[in-house]
Amino acid sequence: MFNCFEGFELLGGHPCILTTQDIHLGTNESTADTARVLSGLTDLILARVYNQSTIKELAKEASVPVINGLSDLYHPIQILADFLTLQEHCGYLNGLTVSWIGDGNNVLHSFMMMAAKLGVHLRIATPKGYEPDASVTREAEKLSKEVGTELFLTNNPLEATRGSNVLVTDTWISMGLEEEKEQKLKDFHGYQTTMQTGKVAAPEWTFLHCLPRKQEEVDDEVFYSQRSLLFPEAENRKWTIMGLMVSLITEYTPQTPKPRFLYMEKREQ
């Protein structure tokens, strides 16, 4: 969250951090009441919560913009940074193939909601039992069909990686779920991203990870290689959240044209 607060300060704002020690969201006070109180004290709410339903209720009841900083279902601000990083490195997004190797978690769900809109093909490998949410998959399949991009799901990492421009993984053990570690390490055997994994990818493949990473998710050879974009990716969390906050609370007009989402163009035809 440091990048969010630093970015807001750089814009001239005054961030106020409310941790679980300061606010008991939905416990001592209802989420709806908290949303109304914060709307009178702030210009914007950025919330990291456990349940997507909490974000929805905050957005419904607040009179100021609400940003999903992270929920159990989505992590949209991470994906903004990821796609900016790829745009900067590759010079384009439309036509890229991204391979996800790992857990069917909130970061993957956000990739699934965004990829087709930017013309990006998405190939996903998860262990059996760790597939992405069924409702998210249905919506992603619908978006891919509208645009004509590929959405491919498998339980074989090498099958998902074949021909890919970008390999992506994330932490296997989410915060607060450390008790799952022993079982997950068994279930995710063979899912570590290595140079061997990349042998079936496109020749100039690159690597993303939203951090923090563990050795079992990606080895040092890939993590610290020239193929790794994860440190620019981490920095871009700051620039993208700044852009998002500015667009929500000011009359700012971008100096460069806004991108046209492919699925919107298809619907207009």
Rosetta blueprint (number, residue, H / E / L):
1 M L
2 F H
3 N H
4 C H
5 F H
6 E H
7 G H
8 F H
9 E H
10 L H
11 L L
12 G L
13 G L
14 H L
15 P L
16 C L
17 I L
18 L L
19 T L
20 T L
21 Q L
22 D L
23 I L
24 H L
25 L E
26 G L
27 T L
28 N L
29 E E
30 S L
31 T H
32 A H
33 D H
34 T H
35 A H
36 R H
37 V H
38 L H
39 S H
40 G H
41 L H
42 T L
43 D L
44 L L
45 I E
46 L E
47 A E
48 R E
49 V L
50 Y L
51 N L
52 Q H
53 S H
54 T H
55 I H
56 K H
57 E H
58 L H
59 A H
60 K H
61 E H
62 A L
63 S L
64 V L
65 P L
66 V E
67 I E
68 N E
69 G E
70 L E
71 S L
72 D L
73 L L
74 Y L
75 H L
76 P H
77 I H
78 Q H
79 I H
80 L H
81 A H
82 D H
83 F H
84 L H
85 T H
86 L H
87 Q H
88 E H
89 H H
90 C H
91 G L
92 Y L
93 L L
94 N L
95 G L
96 L L
97 T E
98 V E
99 S E
100 W E
101 I E
102 G L
103 D L
104 G L
105 N L
106 N H
107 V H
108 L H
109 H H
110 S H
111 F H
112 M H
113 M H
114 M H
115 A L
116 A H
117 K H
118 L H
119 G L
120 V L
121 H E
122 L E
123 R E
124 I E
125 A E
126 T L
127 P L
128 K L
129 G L
130 Y L
131 E L
132 P L
133 D L
134 A H
135 S H
136 V H
137 T H
138 R H
139 E H
140 A H
141 E H
142 K H
143 L H
144 S H
145 K H
146 E H
147 V H
148 G L
149 T L
150 E L
151 L E
152 F E
153 L E
154 T E
155 N L
156 N L
157 P H
158 L H
159 E H
160 A H
161 T H
162 R L
163 G L
164 S L
165 N L
166 V E
167 L E
168 V E
169 T E
170 D L
171 T L
172 W L
173 I L
174 S L
175 M L
176 G L
177 L L
178 E H
179 E H
180 E H
181 K H
182 E H
183 Q H
184 K H
185 L H
186 K H
187 D H
188 F L
189 H L
190 G L
191 Y L
192 Q L
193 T E
194 T L
195 M H
196 Q H
197 T H
198 G H
199 K L
200 V L
201 A L
202 A L
203 P L
204 E L
205 W L
206 T E
207 F E
208 L E
209 H E
210 C L
211 L L
212 P L
213 R L
214 K L
215 Q L
216 E L
217 E L
218 V E
219 D L
220 D H
221 E H
222 V H
223 F H
224 Y L
225 S L
226 Q L
227 R L
228 S E
229 L L
230 L H
231 F H
232 P H
233 E H
234 A H
235 E H
236 N H
237 R H
238 K H
239 W H
240 T H
241 I H
242 M H
243 G H
244 L H
245 M H
246 V H
247 S H
248 L H
249 I H
250 T L
251 E L
252 Y L
253 T L
254 P L
255 Q L
256 T L
257 P L
258 K L
259 P L
260 R L
261 F L
262 L H
263 Y H
264 M H
265 E H
266 K H
267 R H
268 E H
269 Q L
